[in-house]
């Protein structure tokens, strides 16, 4: 999906929205102060988009004015969304102060930290959490929004695909989960995915996860022997979902790439470019440092919670050599990050 606001003069606002489907007829949903005020079909032609082969008709533009949306000029908390996906296209903030940063929170968990995104995103003029739900083109467009210096993005992305934006005003923060706990989380999700609707899993990810979801759907995770056997006998397409996911997110460009010990050093190099790196059991207070970074109170900021059932499963995995082998790169990575975060001996 491509989108842009071409002009906002208060009483008139123009832009375009190129949908994912080549023949789709795009439409927008408009809200003000959280209340929906209109739903509009894109009706203006953008010939250059049709000529570029991005849309069948090129009828992807929209114009809002006082005629179609009375009171437009006084809507200081106006928001425009792509009607089908709910992707935020544009947001007015009026006189409200916004954090003047471009910030990416790289999500390393399959189970996303939604509460953190809700708390953080409201302080920025533009926000788009869980970018992995929308595909590469939409994610890239979010990084390339023109004329806005207050942007908050988050998602379980392959960082190398967006490396160029790290040098274009975007700061990155991230919290590394305990490798065994993350494996436990993924196994629990895979075990239920084929029978349970999980809105945080996109259609694209559902296709990628399908072989592993089918494989683990009949594995009793509480049975240590059966789980161990399932991990040992898993085929590559199944194993790849569980193998060192943090390292892969940092050094790979797609889900089908594999890593080795040689990738740990490049992964550490990428982490060194982050503004804040938190870690389960680490010395740094990720939530507090993140709040201080943008100047908000730490009191209402949620912390990373852990579930007792997953903790128990993670403890079982720690005793399985097959799990240690599958997580080798992540375990090495976490060791070096933990050592780097320790205070100097003289400060202890």
C-alpha positions as CSV (number, residue, x, y, z in Angstrom):
1,X,0.0,0.0,0.0
2,X,1.2,3.5,-0.9
3,X,-0.2,6.7,0.5
4,X,0.5,10.4,1.0
5,X,-1.1,13.6,2.0
6,X,-0.4,16.1,-0.7
7,X,-1.7,19.2,1.0
8,X,-3.6,20.2,4.2
9,X,-4.8,23.8,4.2
10,X,-7.3,23.3,7.0
11,X,-10.4,23.8,4.9
12,X,-9.2,21.5,2.2
13,X,-7.1,18.3,2.3
14,X,-5.9,16.2,-0.6
15,X,-4.0,13.0,-0.9
16,X,-3.9,9.5,-2.5
17,X,-4.1,5.9,-1.5
18,X,-2.8,3.1,-3.6
19,X,-4.3,-0.2,-2.3
20,X,-2.6,-3.6,-2.3
21,X,-4.9,-5.0,-4.9
22,X,-4.2,-3.8,-8.5
23,X,-7.9,-3.5,-9.3
24,X,-9.2,-2.5,-5.8
25,X,-11.2,0.7,-5.4
26,X,-9.7,2.4,-2.4
27,X,-11.6,4.3,0.3
28,X,-10.9,6.2,3.4
29,X,-12.4,6.4,6.9
30,X,-12.2,9.8,8.6
31,X,-12.4,10.3,12.4
32,X,-12.2,13.4,14.6
33,X,-11.3,13.2,18.3
34,X,-11.9,9.4,18.1
35,X,-15.3,9.6,16.6
36,X,-15.9,8.5,12.9
37,X,-17.2,11.5,10.9
38,X,-17.2,10.1,7.3
39,X,-16.4,7.3,4.9
40,X,-15.3,8.3,1.4
41,X,-14.4,6.6,-1.8
42,X,-11.3,7.7,-3.6
43,X,-12.6,9.3,-6.7
44,X,-9.8,11.5,-8.2
45,X,-7.5,10.3,-10.9
46,X,-3.7,10.1,-10.5
47,X,-2.6,9.2,-14.1
48,X,1.0,8.8,-13.1
49,X,0.1,6.0,-10.8
50,X,-1.7,4.1,-13.6
51,X,1.1,4.8,-16.0
52,X,3.6,3.3,-13.5
53,X,1.5,0.1,-13.4
54,X,0.7,0.5,-9.7
55,X,-3.1,0.6,-10.2
56,X,-5.4,-0.4,-12.9
57,X,-7.3,2.9,-13.2
58,X,-5.3,5.4,-11.3
59,X,-8.4,6.5,-9.5
60,X,-6.8,6.6,-6.1
61,X,-6.9,10.3,-5.1
62,X,-9.2,12.0,-2.6
63,X,-10.1,15.5,-1.6
64,X,-11.9,16.6,1.5
65,X,-13.3,20.1,1.9
66,X,-16.1,21.8,3.8
67,X,-18.7,20.7,1.2
68,X,-18.2,17.0,1.7
69,X,-17.1,17.3,5.3
70,X,-18.6,20.3,7.1
71,X,-16.4,21.7,9.9
72,X,-13.2,20.2,8.4
73,X,-11.2,23.3,9.2
74,X,-12.1,23.1,12.9
75,X,-11.2,19.3,13.2
76,X,-7.9,19.6,15.1
77,X,-7.8,15.9,16.0
78,X,-8.6,14.6,12.6
79,X,-7.4,11.1,11.5
80,X,-7.6,9.4,8.1
81,X,-7.5,5.6,7.8
82,X,-7.5,3.2,4.9
83,X,-10.9,1.8,5.3
84,X,-10.1,-1.9,4.6
85,X,-7.0,-2.4,6.7
86,X,-7.3,0.3,9.2
87,X,-3.9,1.7,8.5
88,X,-3.5,5.2,9.7
89,X,-2.8,7.5,6.7
90,X,-2.7,10.9,8.3
91,X,-3.3,12.6,11.7
92,X,-3.7,16.2,12.6
93,X,-2.7,17.2,16.1
94,X,-3.7,20.9,16.2
95,X,-2.0,22.7,19.1
96,X,-1.2,19.4,20.9
97,X,2.5,18.9,21.4
98,X,4.0,15.8,19.8
99,X,7.3,14.1,20.4
100,X,9.7,15.4,17.7
101,X,11.4,12.1,17.0
102,X,11.2,9.3,14.4
103,X,11.3,6.2,16.5
104,X,11.2,2.5,15.6
105,X,10.6,-0.2,18.3
106,X,11.8,-3.4,16.8
107,X,9.5,-6.2,18.1
108,X,11.4,-9.4,18.8
109,X,8.4,-11.3,20.3
110,X,5.8,-13.2,18.3
111,X,3.3,-12.2,20.9
112,X,3.5,-8.3,20.5
113,X,3.7,-5.8,23.4
114,X,0.5,-4.0,22.3
115,X,0.1,-2.0,25.5
116,X,3.5,-0.4,25.1
117,X,2.6,0.7,21.6
118,X,-0.7,2.2,22.7
119,X,1.0,4.2,25.4
120,X,3.9,5.3,23.3
121,X,2.1,5.9,19.9
122,X,-0.3,8.5,21.3
123,X,2.5,11.0,21.8
124,X,3.5,11.1,18.1
125,X,1.8,12.7,15.2
126,X,1.9,9.5,13.2
127,X,2.0,6.0,14.5
128,X,1.8,2.5,12.9
129,X,2.4,-0.4,15.2
130,X,2.7,-4.1,14.2
131,X,4.1,-3.2,10.8
132,X,4.6,-6.9,9.9
133,X,0.9,-7.2,9.5
134,X,0.9,-5.0,6.4
135,X,3.7,-6.3,4.2
136,X,7.0,-4.8,3.0
137,X,5.6,-2.0,0.8
138,X,3.3,-0.6,3.4
139,X,6.1,-0.8,6.0
140,X,8.5,1.0,3.7
141,X,5.9,3.7,3.0
142,X,5.5,4.3,6.8
143,X,9.3,5.0,7.0
144,X,9.1,7.4,4.0
145,X,6.2,9.6,5.1
146,X,7.0,13.1,3.8
147,X,7.0,16.2,5.9
148,X,6.4,14.7,9.4
149,X,9.1,14.6,12.1
150,X,7.0,12.9,14.7
151,X,6.6,9.2,13.8
152,X,6.4,6.1,16.0
153,X,6.6,2.6,14.3
154,X,6.9,-0.8,15.7
155,X,7.0,-4.3,14.3
156,X,8.6,-7.7,14.0
157,X,10.7,-6.7,11.0
158,X,13.8,-8.0,9.4
159,X,16.0,-5.0,10.2
160,X,18.4,-5.3,7.3
161,X,15.5,-4.5,4.9
162,X,15.1,-1.1,6.6
163,X,18.8,-0.4,7.4
164,X,18.9,2.7,5.2
165,X,16.4,4.4,7.5
166,X,18.6,4.0,10.6
167,X,20.8,6.7,9.0
168,X,17.8,9.0,8.1
169,X,16.7,10.3,11.5
170,X,15.1,7.1,12.8
171,X,16.2,5.9,16.2
172,X,15.7,2.3,17.2
173,X,14.8,0.7,20.5
174,X,14.2,-3.0,21.3
175,X,13.8,-5.4,24.2
176,X,15.3,-8.9,23.8
177,X,13.2,-11.7,25.2
178,X,14.8,-14.7,27.0
179,X,15.4,-17.2,24.2
180,X,13.8,-20.1,26.0
181,X,10.8,-18.0,27.0
182,X,10.3,-16.8,23.4
183,X,10.6,-20.4,22.2
184,X,7.9,-21.4,24.7
185,X,5.7,-18.5,23.5
186,X,6.1,-19.6,19.9
187,X,5.3,-23.2,20.7
188,X,2.2,-22.2,22.5
189,X,1.0,-20.0,19.6
190,X,1.8,-22.7,17.0
191,X,0.0,-25.3,19.2
192,X,-3.3,-23.3,19.0
193,X,-3.0,-21.4,15.7
194,X,-4.9,-23.8,13.5
195,X,-7.9,-23.8,15.9
196,X,-7.8,-20.3,17.4
197,X,-8.1,-16.9,15.7
198,X,-5.2,-14.8,16.7
199,X,-5.6,-11.2,15.4
200,X,-1.9,-10.3,16.0
201,X,-0.9,-13.0,13.4
202,X,-1.2,-11.5,9.9
203,X,-2.4,-13.5,6.9
204,X,1.1,-13.5,5.5
205,X,2.6,-14.8,8.7
206,X,-0.2,-17.4,9.0
207,X,0.9,-18.9,5.6
208,X,4.5,-18.9,6.7
209,X,3.6,-20.5,10.1
210,X,1.2,-23.1,8.6
211,X,3.6,-26.1,8.4
212,X,4.8,-25.5,12.0
213,X,1.2,-24.9,13.2
214,X,0.0,-28.1,11.7
215,X,3.0,-30.0,13.1
216,X,2.7,-28.8,16.7
217,X,-1.1,-28.7,16.8
218,X,-1.2,-32.3,18.1
219,X,1.9,-32.1,20.4
220,X,1.1,-32.0,24.1
221,X,3.4,-29.3,25.3
222,X,3.2,-30.4,28.9
223,X,4.6,-33.8,28.0
224,X,8.4,-33.3,28.1
225,X,9.2,-36.5,26.3
226,X,6.8,-36.0,23.4
227,X,7.8,-32.3,23.0
228,X,11.5,-33.3,23.0
229,X,10.8,-35.9,20.3
230,X,8.8,-33.4,18.2
231,X,11.6,-30.9,18.3
232,X,14.1,-33.6,17.3
233,X,12.1,-34.8,14.4
234,X,10.9,-31.5,13.1
235,X,11.6,-30.7,9.4
236,X,13.5,-27.6,8.3
237,X,10.3,-25.5,7.6
238,X,9.1,-26.3,11.1
239,X,12.4,-25.8,12.8
240,X,13.1,-22.5,11.1
241,X,10.2,-20.8,13.0
242,X,12.0,-21.6,16.3
243,X,15.7,-21.3,15.4
244,X,17.4,-18.2,16.9
245,X,14.6,-15.7,15.9
246,X,16.3,-12.6,17.4
247,X,19.6,-13.1,15.5
248,X,17.7,-13.8,12.3
249,X,15.6,-10.6,12.6
250,X,18.8,-8.6,12.9
251,X,20.9,-10.1,10.1
252,X,18.5,-11.7,7.6
253,X,16.2,-10.2,5.0
254,X,13.5,-13.0,4.9
255,X,12.1,-15.9,6.9
256,X,13.8,-18.5,4.8
257,X,17.4,-17.4,5.4
258,X,19.4,-19.3,8.0
259,X,22.0,-18.2,10.4
260,X,25.2,-19.5,11.9
261,X,27.6,-18.5,14.7
262,X,29.3,-16.1,12.2
263,X,26.1,-14.0,12.3
264,X,26.3,-13.2,16.0
265,X,29.0,-10.5,15.5
266,X,26.9,-8.7,12.8
267,X,23.8,-9.0,15.0
268,X,25.7,-7.3,17.9
269,X,26.9,-4.6,15.5
270,X,23.3,-3.8,14.6
271,X,22.3,-3.7,18.3
272,X,25.1,-1.3,18.9
273,X,23.2,1.2,16.6
274,X,20.1,1.0,18.9
275,X,19.4,3.9,21.3
276,X,18.1,1.5,23.9
277,X,18.5,-2.3,24.2
278,X,16.5,-4.0,27.0
279,X,16.8,-7.6,27.9
280,X,14.9,-10.1,30.0
281,X,17.0,-10.4,33.2
282,X,19.3,-7.6,32.1
283,X,20.6,-4.7,34.0
284,X,18.9,-1.9,32.0
285,X,15.4,-0.8,32.8
286,X,14.0,-0.7,29.3
287,X,10.6,0.9,30.1
288,X,12.1,3.6,32.3
289,X,14.8,4.5,29.8
290,X,12.3,4.5,26.9
291,X,9.9,6.9,28.8
292,X,12.8,9.2,29.7
293,X,13.9,9.2,26.0
294,X,10.7,10.9,24.9
295,X,10.0,12.8,28.1
296,X,6.9,11.0,29.4
297,X,6.0,9.7,32.9
298,X,7.0,6.2,33.7
299,X,4.1,5.6,36.1
300,X,1.5,4.5,33.5
301,X,4.0,2.8,31.2
302,X,3.3,-1.0,31.2
303,X,6.1,-3.5,31.8
304,X,6.9,-6.7,30.0
305,X,4.9,-9.3,31.7
306,X,5.6,-13.1,31.9
307,X,3.0,-15.9,32.1
308,X,3.5,-18.7,34.6
309,X,2.5,-21.4,32.1
310,X,5.1,-20.2,29.6
311,X,7.7,-19.9,32.3
312,X,7.1,-23.6,33.2
313,X,7.4,-24.5,29.5
314,X,10.6,-22.5,29.2
315,X,12.1,-24.3,32.1
316,X,11.4,-27.6,30.4
317,X,13.1,-26.4,27.3
318,X,16.2,-25.4,29.2
319,X,16.8,-29.0,30.0
320,X,16.6,-30.1,26.4
321,X,19.8,-30.2,24.3
322,X,17.8,-30.0,21.1
323,X,16.3,-26.6,22.2
324,X,19.8,-25.3,23.2
325,X,21.0,-26.3,19.7
326,X,18.1,-24.5,18.0
327,X,18.7,-21.4,20.0
328,X,22.5,-21.4,19.9
329,X,23.0,-18.0,18.1
330,X,20.5,-16.3,20.3
331,X,22.0,-17.7,23.5
332,X,25.4,-16.4,22.4
333,X,24.0,-13.1,21.5
334,X,22.2,-12.7,24.8
335,X,25.4,-13.5,26.7
336,X,27.4,-10.8,25.0
337,X,24.5,-8.2,25.4
338,X,24.2,-9.1,29.1
339,X,28.0,-8.7,29.6
340,X,28.0,-5.4,27.7
341,X,25.2,-4.0,29.9
342,X,26.9,-4.8,33.2
343,X,28.2,-1.8,35.1
344,X,32.0,-1.4,35.3
345,X,33.6,-3.2,38.2
346,X,34.7,0.2,39.7
347,X,31.1,1.3,39.8
348,X,29.9,-1.8,41.7
